[in-house]
Structure formats: structure tokens, C-alpha cells
Amino acid sequence: MDAFAGLLDGPRAHHAFLIRSILEPPWSMRVQDGAPLTVVVMVRGEAWITPEHGEPARLRAGRLALLRGPEPYTVADDPATPVQTVIHPGGCATTLEGEDLCDAMSLGVRTWGNAPDGSAMMLTGTYQLRGEVGRRLLATLPPSLILRAGDGPVVSLLCEEIGKDGPGQEVLLDRLLDLLLVTALREWLSGLESAAPAWYRAHSDPVVGTALRLLHDNPAHPWTVASLAARAGVSRAALARRFTDLVGEPPMTYLTSRRLALAADLLRDPDTTVGAVARQVGYGSPFALSTAFKRVHGMSPQEHRASRN
């Protein structure tokens, strides 16, 4: 498994909030939906994005912004334009006084704005739950990023599909959002070169990279630091030290995170028992999985499944 797969390890978008905004200046929105990660693509026109604690940044047509939550931010035609609209959790839009705007500004399926032929158009996709994006990604990303990955074929397809409402449309849009995120992250990480995060560079390390591939390819195996070290051709102490230095946590802690992220993904299938999931991710019993899962996620596997369906 390569570094990008490791970066996006875990569950993916699930019923993501996706909307196309068509706007004519002046316009300004304060987004306080609490989403852990938001992707904004400027299709035409331009916007200014102002983080809660940061300077305004211009988002031109063909550019993409990644915004790490849950801190609010403002997106507007100009940084000086007063806020007119507030976006709440779930995408509900109101005036500053709390008056609902969803019906008044609706322009069709997943489309809203103040003018059907407005000069600005942007696509916004939000990952609604922290479990949908890996903690390693959220810990690595800065509060906001503006990239060039907003004018490729994925964006064109998303523009074409976002206004449709056919069978399986939500699943298709979820996958397109994931693909758009991968494209953006690839651009960002390739531009970092030697400044890339240590855990990312770790995949190219001949020792730690070998251990990471083993853990990802067969997480159910009863790995120990000693068995990983033997496969990597180094001593137990050398692997433990090098792995922790590059990845930021010991091998067995990383393996636990990997197993529980995989379990959370597998639990989406209502026909798969907790016992079957436990076996697939390396736990000897449903009880052992439940104990570890609750310690990390704050809920049992059954409660997690119920919250996702």
C-alpha cells in the first residue's frame, strides 16, 4: 500500500453534503457547520476565503481549497462584504437573524444561490463525520490550502453529476468527492518535496516502509515488533526506534489504529457480524474488538453501525 492509500486510510465519504452555489455579488457566507474537512472548487468567477484565525485568500476559477474544521470560515465575493448568510450543520442556511433561506435560495437539485446565472459558481463538498477522514490526514493538513487541482476531469464530472438525482447518485457523488480529495492531496504532497510529513516519507524508507506495507497488507496477522523487525531485516529495538521517529507512534499503536479504522469501514455492511469483522481485523473475539473500539471511538461497534445507517 502506498503513501496516498495510507493517508486516506479508513472510511470514506458517506452521504457527503455536496452543493453547487451560483451567486452574483455582493455575497458573503459564514460557514459554521463543524465539518472536519471541506473541499471547495471555484468553477467560475472568484471568491475570498477567510479562516476564523487567518488572513483572506483568493480562490480563482480552476482552483480548489481544502479547509480543515471544525473552525468556522467565511467565503465571500470580497473580504469587505458583510456576512449575509450563515451555514449551519447539515447545510441549513439562514440569515444572521435566523430566518431560513433554503427554500428562498433553492435553484434546483443540490443547487442554490441568489441568481441562476450568477457570475460566480463553486462546488462545495463536506465530510460530515471525523471518522470519514483519517486522523493522520486531519493532523497533517494546515487550516486551509489553495491548490490548482480544481480544473481537471474529476471536477468536470462532478459538475455534470451534482445536479442529477438518479439511482445511486449519492454513492457516485461520494466517490467523486473522494477522488477529488486524492487528486488535491497528490498535488499538495508532490509540491512539498523534502518538507513532506515524516510519516509520508516513511513509506519510502527501506525499513519502515517494509513494516508499513506488511501492516497494511495483512492487518489480521498476529504481528509483534519482533516479527516485523525480522521481516524488515533489523533488530527489534532498531525498528521500534526508527518507526516511532518517522511515523510518530510505535508500530503496535499504529497497527491498532489501522485495525480499528478498517473495522469501522467493514461495519458499514449490515450483513457482516461483529464477530466476522473482529476476525478480519485481527481480534480474537467480538468482545476484544468491542473493548478496543469503544476505547478509541467512544461507542461500541453496534452503536457505530447504527449511527452510519
C-alpha positions in Angstrom: 0.0 0.0 0.0 1.5 3.4 -1.0 1.6 6.6 0.9 -1.6 8.0 -0.6 -3.5 5.0 0.4 -2.1 5.3 3.9 -3.1 8.9 4.0 -6.7 8.2 3.2 -6.8 5.0 5.2 -10.2 4.3 6.8 -13.8 5.1 5.9 -14.6 7.4 3.0 -17.4 9.9 2.3 -20.8 8.6 3.3 -23.8 10.7 2.3 -21.5 13.7 2.0 -23.0 17.1 1.8 -22.5 18.4 -1.7 -23.9 21.6 -3.2 -23.4 23.9 -6.2 -23.6 27.6 -5.4 -24.4 30.2 -8.1 -24.0 33.7 -6.9 -23.9 37.3 -8.0 -22.1 39.9 -5.9 -22.3 41.1 -3.3 -22.5 37.9 -1.3 -20.9 36.6 1.8 -21.4 33.4 3.8 -20.2 32.4 7.2 -19.8 28.6 7.3 -20.1 27.1 10.8 -21.2 23.6 10.0 -18.5 21.9 12.1 -17.4 19.6 9.3 -13.9 18.1 9.8 -12.9 18.7 6.2 -14.4 20.7 3.4 -13.5 20.8 -0.3 -14.4 24.0 -2.3 -13.9 24.2 -6.1 -14.2 27.5 -7.9 -15.8 26.7 -11.2 -16.1 30.3 -12.5 -15.6 33.7 -11.0 -13.6 34.1 -7.8 -14.1 34.1 -4.1 -12.2 35.1 -0.9 -11.9 32.5 1.9 -11.2 33.9 5.4 -10.4 31.3 8.1 -11.6 32.1 11.7 -8.0 32.9 12.6 -6.2 33.8 9.4 -5.9 36.1 6.5 -8.2 36.2 3.5 -7.0 34.1 0.5 -8.3 34.5 -3.1 -9.8 31.4 -4.7 -9.8 31.9 -8.5 -11.6 29.9 -11.1 -9.9 26.5 -11.6 -8.6 26.4 -8.0 -9.5 24.2 -5.1 -9.5 24.9 -1.4 -9.2 22.4 1.4 -10.5 23.7 4.7 -9.9 21.8 8.0 -12.6 22.1 10.5 -14.4 22.3 12.8 -13.4 26.0 13.0 -15.8 28.3 11.0 -14.7 30.3 8.0 -16.2 33.0 5.7 -16.4 32.8 1.9 -17.4 35.9 0.0 -17.0 37.8 -3.2 -14.8 40.3 -1.3 -13.4 40.2 2.2 -15.1 43.5 2.9 -18.6 42.3 2.1 -20.6 41.9 5.3 -21.9 38.4 6.1 -25.4 37.9 4.8 -25.8 34.1 5.2 -24.9 31.6 7.9 -24.4 27.9 7.0 -25.2 25.6 9.9 -24.6 21.8 10.4 -26.3 19.8 7.8 -26.1 22.6 5.2 -29.1 24.6 6.6 -28.7 28.3 5.5 -30.2 31.2 7.5 -29.9 35.0 7.7 -28.0 36.5 10.5 -31.3 36.8 12.4 -32.0 33.0 11.9 -34.6 33.2 9.1 -34.4 30.1 6.9 -33.1 30.7 3.4 -33.0 27.1 1.9 -36.3 27.4 0.0 -35.9 31.0 -1.0 -32.4 30.4 -2.5 -33.0 27.0 -4.0 -32.1 26.7 -7.7 -32.7 23.0 -8.2 -31.2 19.7 -7.2 -28.2 20.3 -4.9 -28.0 23.9 -6.3 -28.7 27.2 -4.5 -27.8 30.8 -4.8 -29.0 34.3 -5.3 -29.0 34.3 -9.2 -29.5 31.4 -11.6 -27.0 32.9 -14.0 -24.7 34.4 -11.4 -21.1 35.2 -12.3 -19.7 33.0 -9.6 -20.1 29.2 -9.3 -18.5 27.0 -6.8 -18.9 23.4 -5.7 -18.7 22.5 -2.0 -18.3 19.1 -0.5 -18.0 18.3 3.2 -17.0 15.2 5.1 -19.7 15.1 7.8 -18.0 12.9 10.3 -14.5 12.8 11.6 -14.3 9.0 11.0 -14.8 9.6 7.3 -11.3 11.1 7.0 -8.2 9.7 8.7 -6.9 11.3 11.8 -3.5 11.3 10.2 -4.8 13.5 7.4 -6.5 15.9 9.7 -3.4 16.2 11.9 -1.2 16.8 8.8 -3.2 19.4 6.9 -2.9 23.1 7.7 -6.1 25.0 8.5 -6.6 26.0 4.8 -4.9 25.1 1.5 -5.5 26.5 -2.0 -4.4 24.3 -4.9 -4.6 24.1 -8.7 -6.5 20.8 -8.7 -9.8 22.4 -9.5 -9.9 22.2 -13.3 -9.4 18.5 -14.1 -11.7 15.8 -15.4 -13.0 14.9 -11.9 -14.3 18.5 -11.5 -15.9 18.3 -14.9 -17.7 15.0 -14.0 -18.7 16.4 -10.6 -20.2 19.5 -12.3 -22.2 17.2 -14.6 -23.4 14.8 -11.9 -24.1 17.1 -8.9 -27.5 18.3 -10.3 -28.8 14.8 -11.1 -31.0 12.7 -8.8 -30.9 9.2 -10.2 -30.5 5.8 -8.6 -27.2 5.5 -6.7 -26.4 9.2 -7.1 -25.3 9.7 -3.6 -22.8 6.9 -3.8 -21.5 8.2 -7.1 -21.0 11.7 -5.7 -19.3 10.3 -2.5 -16.8 8.6 -4.7 -16.2 11.6 -6.9 -15.6 13.7 -3.8 -13.1 11.1 -2.6 -11.3 11.1 -5.9 -11.2 14.9 -5.9 -9.6 14.8 -2.5 -7.0 12.3 -3.6 -6.2 14.5 -6.6 -5.8 17.6 -4.4 -3.6 15.7 -1.8 -1.4 14.3 -4.5 -0.7 17.8 -5.8 -0.1 19.2 -2.3 2.3 16.4 -1.2 4.2 16.4 -4.5 4.9 20.1 -4.0 6.3 19.6 -0.6 9.3 17.6 -1.7 11.7 17.2 1.2 9.2 19.1 3.5 6.6 16.4 3.2 5.4 15.0 6.6 7.7 12.4 8.2 5.1 9.7 8.1 4.7 10.2 4.4 8.4 9.9 3.8 8.4 6.8 5.9 6.8 4.8 3.1 10.0 5.3 1.1 12.2 4.2 4.0 13.6 0.7 3.3 13.0 -0.5 6.9 9.8 1.4 8.0 8.3 1.2 4.5 8.6 -2.6 4.6 6.9 -2.7 8.0 4.1 -0.4 6.9 3.3 -2.5 3.9 3.2 -5.6 6.0 0.8 -4.0 8.5 -1.5 -2.7 5.7 -1.5 -5.7 3.6 -2.3 -8.2 6.4 -3.6 -6.3 9.5 -5.2 -9.5 10.9 -1.8 -11.3 11.3 -0.7 -11.5 14.9 2.2 -9.1 14.4 4.7 -8.3 17.1 7.6 -5.8 16.9 9.9 -8.7 16.8 8.2 -10.4 13.8 8.0 -7.1 11.9 11.7 -6.5 12.6 12.7 -9.9 11.4 10.8 -9.3 8.1 12.4 -5.9 7.7 15.9 -7.3 8.4 16.7 -5.2 11.5 16.7 -5.7 15.3 13.5 -5.2 17.3 15.0 -2.1 19.0 16.1 -0.6 15.7 12.7 -1.0 14.1 10.8 0.4 17.1 13.0 3.5 17.3 13.0 4.2 13.5 9.3 3.5 13.1 8.4 5.9 16.0 10.7 8.6 14.7 9.3 8.5 11.2 5.7 7.7 11.8 5.2 9.5 15.1 3.9 6.5 17.1 5.1 2.9 17.9 4.4 0.0 15.5 1.8 -1.7 17.6 -0.1 1.6 18.3 -0.1 2.2 14.5 -1.4 -1.3 14.0 -4.3 -0.8 16.4 -5.3 2.4 14.7 -5.2 0.6 11.3 -7.3 -2.3 12.6 -9.9 -0.1 14.1 -10.2 2.1 11.1 -10.7 -1.0 8.9 -13.3 -2.3 11.4 -15.2 1.0 11.2 -15.3 0.6 7.4 -16.4 -3.0 7.5 -19.2 -2.3 10.0 -21.0 -0.3 7.3 -22.2 -3.7 5.9 -25.3 -4.6 8.0 -25.0 -8.2 7.0 -21.5 -8.6 8.5 -21.4 -9.6 12.1 -19.2 -8.0 14.7 -17.5 -11.4 15.1 -16.7 -11.6 11.4 -15.3 -8.1 11.5 -13.2 -9.0 14.5 -11.6 -11.9 12.7 -10.9 -9.9 9.6 -9.0 -7.2 11.5 -7.1 -9.4 13.9 -9.1 -9.6 17.1 -9.8 -12.9 18.7 -13.4 -12.2 19.7 -16.2 -9.7 19.3 -15.6 -8.7 22.9 -12.0 -7.9 22.3 -12.9 -5.8 19.3 -15.7 -4.0 21.2 -13.5 -3.1 24.0 -10.8 -1.6 21.8 -13.3 0.1 19.5 -15.1 1.7 22.4 -11.9 2.9 23.9 -10.9 4.7 20.7 -14.3 5.7 19.2 -16.3 6.2 22.4 -19.0 3.9 21.2 -19.5 0.2 20.6 -19.3 -1.4 17.1 -23.1 -1.8 17.2 -23.6 1.8 18.1 -21.2 2.9 15.4 -23.1 0.8 12.8 -26.4 2.3 13.9 -25.0 5.8 13.6 -23.9 5.3 10.0 -27.1 3.6 8.6 
